Amino acid sequence: MAITTTTRTLLSFGVILELLGILLAICFVQSYHPDEDRPRQAPSTLVRLASGVPIMLILTGIVGLAAALIAETLKTSLSTAFIMSGCVIVGVTVCLLVVNGRL
């Protein structure tokens, strides 16, 4: 596991922000695909502005995970570095899918 308190904090915040961004991205996708029975309405300005929040949360989480990855790699905890790099890869993939509108 993480060696220092700083690394643990970075890891925790990175994972939490990334998961929160993924959950919000899923909620926004669900809101863009309403039931077929209801007429489709154009999203309001607030919804369009808020749709960028998941991307920012995921990117912030990626930065936190990358910082923790570098700190752990320098401390030679290779197993935690592998786990964090996997989380970074998942976050980047989800972020790219959300940006491209495929998620």
Backbone as a chain_set.jsonl record, in Angstrom:
{"seq": "MAITTTTRTLLSFGVILELLGILLAICFVQSYHPDEDRPRQAPSTLVRLASGVPIMLILTGIVGLAAALIAETLKTSLSTAFIMSGCVIVGVTVCLLVVNGRL", "coords": {"N": [[0.839, -1.191, 0.0], [0.206, 2.365, 0.023], [2.882, 4.414, 1.079], [3.432, 6.916, 2.428], [1.542, 9.469, 4.176], [0.793, 11.564, 2.548], [0.841, 10.402, 0.009], [-1.171, 8.496, 0.298], [-3.351, 10.191, 0.676], [-3.433, 11.581, -1.795], [-3.948, 9.392, -3.458], [-6.455, 8.519, -2.492], [-8.132, 10.808, -2.929], [-7.837, 11.037, -5.707], [-8.972, 8.618, -6.699], [-11.579, 8.838, -5.688], [-12.51, 11.222, -6.912], [-12.343, 10.462, -9.593], [-14.164, 8.281, -9.731], [-16.523, 9.602, -8.984], [-16.766, 11.368, -11.105], [-17.183, 9.521, -13.189], [-19.638, 8.403, -12.397], [-21.298, 10.695, -12.563], [-21.049, 11.191, -15.292], [-22.37, 8.97, -16.348], [-24.947, 9.512, -15.393], [-25.528, 11.866, -16.826], [-25.547, 10.86, -19.419], [-27.755, 9.169, -19.272], [-29.725, 11.111, -18.948], [-29.722, 12.334, -21.411], [-30.877, 10.458, -23.032], [-33.9, 10.058, -23.017], [-37.023, 8.353, -22.209], [-38.853, 6.805, -24.879], [-41.507, 7.558, -25.076], [-41.888, 10.132, -24.123], [-41.736, 13.54, -25.261], [-38.794, 14.868, -26.786], [-36.681, 17.249, -25.302], [-34.755, 20.208, -25.696], [-31.593, 20.559, -24.106], [-31.136, 22.634, -21.239], [-29.319, 25.722, -20.611], [-27.93, 25.551, -18.211], [-27.712, 22.779, -17.87], [-26.114, 22.143, -20.054], [-23.765, 23.492, -19.333], [-23.167, 22.146, -16.962], [-22.589, 19.652, -17.911], [-19.919, 19.465, -18.445], [-18.689, 19.017, -16.049], [-18.267, 16.243, -15.187], [-16.086, 15.535, -16.832], [-14.093, 17.272, -15.96], [-13.843, 16.412, -13.299], [-12.92, 13.784, -13.671], [-10.508, 14.265, -15.003], [-9.138, 15.729, -13.016], [-8.963, 13.754, -11.058], [-7.311, 11.983, -12.431], [-4.934, 13.441, -12.543], [-4.316, 13.536, -9.806], [-3.984, 10.769, -9.299], [-1.837, 10.255, -10.995], [0.159, 11.788, -9.789], [0.364, 10.457, -7.332], [1.16, 8.0, -8.332], [3.711, 8.565, -9.346], [4.98, 9.272, -6.937], [4.809, 6.839, -5.528], [6.22, 5.144, -7.218], [8.74, 6.2, -6.988], [9.225, 5.496, -4.377], [9.479, 2.806, -4.562], [7.31, 0.959, -4.385], [6.075, -1.23, -6.111], [3.764, -2.78, -6.719], [1.543, -1.2, -5.908], [1.971, 0.938, -7.586], [1.424, -0.255, -10.06], [-1.333, -0.792, -9.764], [-2.347, 1.812, -9.484], [-1.606, 2.88, -11.96], [-3.237, 1.389, -13.605], [-5.749, 2.391, -12.811], [-5.438, 5.002, -13.732], [-5.324, 4.562, -16.487], [-7.904, 3.519, -16.944], [-9.424, 5.766, -16.211], [-8.585, 7.687, -18.124], [-9.495, 6.434, -20.442], [-12.309, 6.348, -20.01], [-12.794, 9.088, -19.866], [-12.108, 9.925, -22.454], [-14.064, 8.516, -23.863], [-16.371, 9.767, -22.91], [-15.965, 12.383, -23.81], [-16.048, 11.994, -26.555], [-18.643, 11.226, -26.798], [-19.504, 8.58, -26.682], [-20.08, 7.123, -24.459]], "CA": [[0.0, 0.0, 0.0], [0.904, 3.638, -0.015], [3.828, 4.522, 2.178], [3.285, 8.145, 3.192], [0.192, 10.017, 4.307], [0.534, 12.377, 1.364], [0.526, 9.5, -1.098], [-2.498, 7.931, 0.571], [-4.338, 11.244, 0.436], [-3.523, 11.754, -3.246], [-4.594, 8.204, -4.009], [-7.871, 8.533, -2.11], [-8.827, 11.865, -3.656], [-7.832, 10.713, -7.13], [-9.952, 7.567, -6.974], [-12.925, 9.355, -5.396], [-12.888, 12.162, -7.959], [-12.538, 9.736, -10.832], [-15.421, 7.536, -9.637], [-17.617, 10.566, -8.986], [-16.894, 11.828, -12.488], [-17.778, 8.443, -13.977], [-21.054, 8.332, -12.039], [-21.984, 11.846, -13.151], [-21.091, 10.998, -16.743], [-23.439, 8.012, -16.605], [-26.215, 10.213, -15.168], [-25.775, 12.775, -17.947], [-25.899, 10.05, -20.584], [-29.143, 8.747, -19.072], [-30.633, 12.245, -19.139], [-29.785, 12.641, -22.836], [-31.641, 9.41, -23.696], [-35.144, 9.845, -22.281], [-37.925, 7.322, -22.726], [-39.368, 7.108, -26.213], [-42.86, 8.09, -24.988], [-41.856, 11.565, -23.839], [-41.098, 14.346, -26.319], [-37.41, 15.24, -26.469], [-36.503, 18.679, -25.114], [-33.37, 20.672, -25.786], [-31.047, 20.785, -22.776], [-31.02, 24.034, -20.849], [-27.946, 26.234, -20.53], [-27.319, 25.014, -16.998], [-27.377, 21.38, -18.126], [-24.962, 22.124, -20.963], [-22.582, 23.879, -18.566], [-22.883, 21.102, -15.982], [-22.119, 18.426, -18.558], [-18.459, 19.46, -18.433], [-18.207, 18.69, -14.704], [-17.666, 14.908, -15.094], [-14.778, 15.514, -17.486], [-13.136, 17.948, -15.074], [-13.598, 15.543, -12.143], [-12.093, 12.663, -14.095], [-9.159, 14.775, -15.269], [-8.523, 16.045, -11.723], [-8.614, 12.47, -10.457], [-6.16, 11.436, -13.158], [-3.753, 14.18, -12.098], [-4.005, 13.046, -8.457], [-3.458, 9.409, -9.399], [-0.512, 10.314, -11.611], [1.092, 12.277, -8.768], [0.574, 9.353, -6.391], [1.924, 6.98, -9.053], [5.115, 8.988, -9.359], [5.498, 9.181, -5.571], [4.968, 5.428, -5.171], [7.287, 4.562, -8.024], [9.996, 6.637, -6.376], [9.385, 4.77, -3.114], [9.631, 1.397, -4.977], [6.178, 0.088, -4.112], [5.719, -1.51, -7.493], [2.395, -3.289, -6.862], [0.628, -0.067, -5.838], [2.172, 1.716, -8.811], [0.684, -0.937, -11.122], [-2.769, -0.582, -9.531], [-2.665, 3.202, -9.795], [-1.513, 3.105, -13.407], [-4.464, 0.813, -14.16], [-6.817, 3.366, -12.577], [-5.204, 6.129, -14.634], [-5.705, 4.122, -17.834], [-9.371, 3.451, -16.965], [-9.921, 7.138, -16.188], [-8.338, 8.314, -19.422], [-10.389, 5.799, -21.407], [-13.676, 6.829, -19.766], [-12.832, 10.501, -20.216], [-12.139, 10.016, -23.909], [-15.379, 8.056, -24.313], [-17.354, 10.803, -22.587], [-15.738, 13.516, -24.699], [-16.489, 11.601, -27.894], [-20.076, 10.937, -26.769], [-19.759, 7.148, -26.866], [-20.411, 6.473, -23.192]], "C": [[0.874, 1.24, 0.0], [1.745, 3.81, 1.236], [3.57, 5.758, 3.027], [1.827, 8.59, 3.231], [-0.17, 10.847, 3.081], [0.137, 11.506, 0.184], [-0.847, 8.873, -0.904], [-3.594, 8.946, 0.302], [-4.531, 11.481, -1.054], [-4.26, 10.595, -3.894], [-6.089, 8.208, -3.717], [-8.651, 9.579, -2.889], [-8.894, 11.57, -5.142], [-8.888, 9.69, -7.485], [-11.372, 8.083, -6.749], [-13.383, 10.311, -6.494], [-13.15, 11.458, -9.282], [-13.862, 8.965, -10.819], [-16.632, 8.464, -9.652], [-17.845, 11.11, -10.394], [-17.54, 10.787, -13.378], [-19.271, 8.326, -13.678], [-21.851, 9.494, -12.63], [-22.083, 11.729, -14.664], [-22.204, 10.03, -17.117], [-24.803, 8.673, -16.414], [-26.541, 11.158, -16.317], [-26.152, 12.004, -19.207], [-27.344, 9.58, -20.466], [-30.114, 9.899, -19.313], [-30.724, 12.643, -20.606], [-30.586, 11.612, -23.62], [-32.926, 9.14, -22.916], [-35.959, 8.717, -22.898], [-38.495, 7.769, -24.066], [-40.749, 7.759, -26.164], [-42.888, 9.603, -24.799], [-41.246, 12.323, -25.006], [-39.704, 14.8, -25.859], [-37.29, 16.762, -26.398], [-35.024, 19.015, -25.249], [-32.843, 20.928, -24.375], [-30.901, 22.273, -22.477], [-29.544, 24.437, -20.774], [-27.231, 25.671, -19.32], [-26.895, 23.561, -17.183], [-26.168, 21.29, -19.048], [-23.679, 22.516, -20.236], [-22.176, 22.785, -17.58], [-22.373, 19.826, -16.627], [-20.602, 18.365, -18.657], [-17.867, 19.072, -17.087], [-17.622, 17.282, -14.624], [-16.269, 14.841, -15.721], [-13.734, 16.16, -16.587], [-12.827, 17.098, -13.844], [-12.681, 14.384, -12.513], [-10.66, 13.127, -14.356], [-8.424, 15.144, -13.979], [-8.116, 14.772, -10.992], [-7.407, 11.844, -11.117], [-4.878, 12.139, -12.725], [-3.333, 13.714, -10.704], [-3.419, 11.644, -8.475], [-2.064, 9.39, -10.023], [0.523, 10.812, -10.614], [1.388, 11.185, -7.745], [1.385, 8.236, -7.035], [3.404, 7.327, -9.076], [5.723, 8.861, -7.97], [5.736, 7.728, -5.168], [6.082, 4.764, -5.966], [8.643, 4.962, -7.46], [10.267, 5.92, -5.063], [9.472, 3.261, -3.325], [8.525, 0.466, -4.491], [5.542, -0.236, -5.461], [4.269, -1.984, -7.653], [1.371, -2.158, -6.806], [0.761, 0.806, -7.074], [1.437, 1.071, -9.981], [-0.82, -0.715, -10.981], [-3.165, 0.842, -9.897], [-2.568, 3.478, -11.29], [-2.716, 2.496, -14.123], [-5.642, 1.755, -13.983], [-6.67, 4.572, -13.497], [-5.65, 5.766, -16.052], [-7.226, 4.054, -17.963], [-9.962, 4.856, -17.002], [-9.742, 7.85, -17.513], [-9.288, 7.742, -20.473], [-11.82, 6.302, -21.246], [-13.805, 8.292, -20.164], [-12.896, 10.682, -21.725], [-13.478, 9.552, -24.471], [-16.453, 9.094, -24.06], [-17.202, 11.993, -23.532], [-16.251, 13.208, -26.106], [-17.972, 11.261, -27.946], [-20.423, 9.477, -26.947], [-20.111, 6.434, -25.576], [-21.825, 6.807, -22.807]], "O": [[2.103, 1.168, -0.02], [1.349, 3.393, 2.325], [3.497, 5.647, 4.251], [0.998, 8.15, 2.434], [-1.316, 10.83, 2.633], [-0.793, 11.833, -0.553], [-1.604, 8.738, -1.865], [-4.645, 8.603, -0.239], [-5.664, 11.572, -1.527], [-5.097, 10.794, -4.775], [-6.897, 7.928, -4.602], [-9.707, 9.282, -3.448], [-9.917, 11.831, -5.775], [-9.621, 9.862, -8.459], [-12.269, 7.79, -7.54], [-14.52, 10.222, -6.958], [-14.077, 11.818, -10.008], [-14.603, 8.999, -11.802], [-17.651, 8.147, -10.266], [-18.986, 11.29, -10.819], [-18.358, 11.124, -14.233], [-20.079, 8.168, -14.594], [-22.955, 9.297, -13.139], [-23.088, 12.123, -15.255], [-22.909, 10.248, -18.103], [-25.721, 8.421, -17.193], [-27.693, 11.247, -16.74], [-26.995, 12.459, -19.98], [-28.081, 9.591, -21.452], [-31.211, 9.684, -19.828], [-31.722, 13.239, -21.011], [-30.944, 11.868, -24.769], [-33.039, 8.121, -22.235], [-35.629, 8.198, -23.964], [-38.603, 8.963, -24.344], [-41.133, 8.445, -27.111], [-43.809, 10.275, -25.264], [-40.343, 11.817, -25.672], [-39.487, 15.077, -24.679], [-37.731, 17.475, -27.299], [-34.157, 18.194, -24.949], [-33.568, 21.459, -23.535], [-30.58, 23.067, -23.361], [-28.648, 23.597, -20.864], [-26.046, 25.347, -19.395], [-25.835, 23.157, -16.705], [-25.293, 20.448, -18.844], [-22.622, 21.939, -20.491], [-20.988, 22.526, -17.385], [-21.777, 18.993, -15.945], [-20.053, 17.298, -18.93], [-16.665, 18.822, -16.992], [-16.553, 17.122, -14.035], [-15.38, 14.169, -15.198], [-12.617, 15.656, -16.466], [-11.684, 17.061, -13.389], [-11.772, 14.04, -11.757], [-9.707, 12.45, -13.969], [-7.223, 14.9, -13.859], [-7.051, 14.717, -10.377], [-6.571, 11.24, -10.446], [-3.844, 11.491, -12.56], [-2.147, 13.519, -10.442], [-2.466, 11.358, -7.75], [-1.212, 8.598, -9.621], [1.648, 10.314, -10.592], [2.536, 11.009, -7.337], [2.202, 7.596, -6.373], [4.251, 6.463, -8.846], [6.854, 8.395, -7.829], [6.746, 7.416, -4.539], [6.804, 3.916, -5.442], [9.581, 4.165, -7.452], [11.424, 5.753, -4.677], [9.533, 2.51, -2.351], [8.786, -0.704, -4.213], [4.588, 0.416, -5.886], [3.613, -1.621, -8.63], [0.419, -2.159, -7.586], [-0.229, 1.354, -7.558], [0.878, 1.782, -10.816], [-1.506, -0.475, -11.975], [-4.19, 1.061, -10.542], [-3.373, 4.237, -11.829], [-3.167, 3.028, -15.137], [-6.453, 1.91, -14.897], [-7.665, 5.105, -13.987], [-6.28, 6.573, -16.734], [-7.78, 4.481, -18.975], [-10.905, 5.107, -17.752], [-10.649, 8.542, -17.975], [-9.823, 8.483, -21.298], [-12.473, 6.644, -22.232], [-14.817, 8.692, -20.738], [-13.661, 11.511, -22.217], [-13.975, 10.121, -25.442], [-17.343, 9.289, -24.888], [-18.197, 12.547, -24.0], [-16.824, 14.076, -26.765], [-18.509, 11.031, -29.029], [-21.548, 9.163, -27.333], [-20.414, 5.241, -25.602], [-22.304, 6.357, -21.766]]}, "num_chains": 1, "name": "protein.A"}
